[in-house]
Amino acid sequence: KAGVTQTPRYLIKTRGQQVTLSCSPISGHRSVSWYQQTPGQGLQFLFEYFSETQRNKGNFPGRFSGRQFSNSRSEMNVSTLELGDSALYLCASGYSMSTGELFFGEGSRLTVL
Amino acid sequence: AQSVTQLDSHVSVSEGTPVLLRCNYSSSYSPSLFWYVQHPNKGLQLLLKYTSAATLVKGINGFEAEFKKSETSFHLTKPSAHMSDAAEYFCVVILPFSGGYNKLIFGAGTRLAVHP
């Protein structure tokens, strides 16, 4: 069974640009959740999608958005990038985030210059 | 506030010696608790979970954790460290969230170093 796949693995952007990250969950998983990981703030929950609907959202500004497609693949978008958005963005899939049993991808490392 | 606290940001042990990574939680509810591990440049992997069944939980790679309600703790242990255990470990609690769904709260992480 293939694991969670995130693309791209690494990317560099400049302030003011936008970025789209992609996550392909494990087959059969309908829940995809996104997390931001930084040395200063640790792991912070961004949002969860389940069957194409956003079900949970963390405390991030509206510049952070996401969506989920009918095949459960998910994308997250960050607009008007700021230096502080530099981070490792992790996505996780599962039958439901509420179970706590999640399978994580290796992440997309975003550097904002 | 309901949260999870990992008491050590760094732990260093010698190969073959026991590992203890400490986690305390704060919750008004009977919590579900988890330990995840993250190896360098990798995503997180579930080590073990506690969901109100047995208080001593066995996980992968020889790790165990004991839920102690009186101490509000869920410490992770391993009798004998291996070099491959060097990683960052996260204690996680599930809390009720708006709309009837739950959310995960991650501890700050404990970086485990294993020396030969």
Interface residues (C-beta under 8 A of the other chain):
Chain A: V4 S33 Y35 G42 L43 Q44 F45 E48 R55 N56 G58 L90 A92 M97 S98 G100 E101 L102 F103 F104 G105 E106 G107
Chain B: S32 F34 Y36 N41 K42 G43 L44 Q45 L46 K49 F90 V92 I94 F97 G99 Y101 N102 K103 L104 I105 F106 G107 A108 G109
